[in-house]
Amino acid sequence: MKILYYNGNIYTMKRPEDKVQAVLVENGIILGAGIFSDFRHEADKLVDLEGATMLPD
């Protein structure tokens, strides 16, 4: 199942200030990160982070 996380402080960790609007994940693997509308149609489930911070593991 592809899960799209959005509406939070999603940091890529490439550089300290790099953030994206959304990240698409499947089975714990990041498929893409960027603009919400670019991934919305691919997602099976949406997760609203409600402003929470998300960092890659």
C-alpha positions as CSV (number, residue, x, y, z in Angstrom):
1,M,0.0,0.0,0.0
2,K,1.3,3.4,-1.0
3,I,1.0,6.0,1.8
4,L,1.3,9.7,1.2
5,Y,2.3,11.8,4.2
6,Y,1.6,15.5,4.0
7,N,0.8,18.7,5.9
8,G,3.8,18.6,8.1
9,N,7.5,19.7,8.4
10,I,8.9,17.0,6.2
11,Y,12.7,17.2,6.1
12,T,14.8,15.4,3.5
13,M,18.1,15.8,5.4
14,K,20.0,16.5,2.2
15,R,20.6,19.9,3.7
16,P,19.4,21.2,7.1
17,E,16.8,23.6,5.5
18,D,15.5,21.1,2.8
19,K,11.7,20.4,3.3
20,V,9.0,19.0,1.1
21,Q,5.2,19.2,1.1
22,A,4.7,15.4,0.9
23,V,6.4,12.0,0.9
24,L,5.2,8.8,-0.8
25,V,6.1,5.6,1.0
26,E,5.5,1.9,0.3
27,N,6.7,-0.9,2.6
28,G,9.0,1.5,4.4
29,I,10.7,2.6,1.3
30,I,10.5,6.3,0.1
31,L,9.2,6.3,-3.5
32,G,9.2,10.1,-3.9
33,A,9.2,13.4,-2.1
34,G,8.1,16.8,-3.2
35,I,4.8,18.5,-4.0
36,F,1.6,17.0,-2.7
37,S,-0.3,17.3,-6.0
38,D,2.5,15.3,-7.8
39,F,1.9,12.2,-5.7
40,R,-1.8,12.5,-4.7
41,H,-3.0,10.3,-7.5
42,E,-0.6,7.5,-6.7
43,A,-1.5,7.1,-3.0
44,D,-3.7,4.4,-1.6
45,K,-3.9,6.2,1.8
46,L,-3.3,9.7,2.9
47,V,-1.8,10.6,6.3
48,D,-2.3,14.2,7.5
49,L,0.7,15.0,9.8
50,E,-1.2,17.9,11.2
51,G,2.0,20.0,11.4
52,A,4.1,17.3,13.0
53,T,7.8,16.9,12.0
54,M,8.8,13.9,9.8
55,L,12.5,12.8,9.3
56,P,13.9,10.0,7.3
57,D,15.0,7.0,9.3
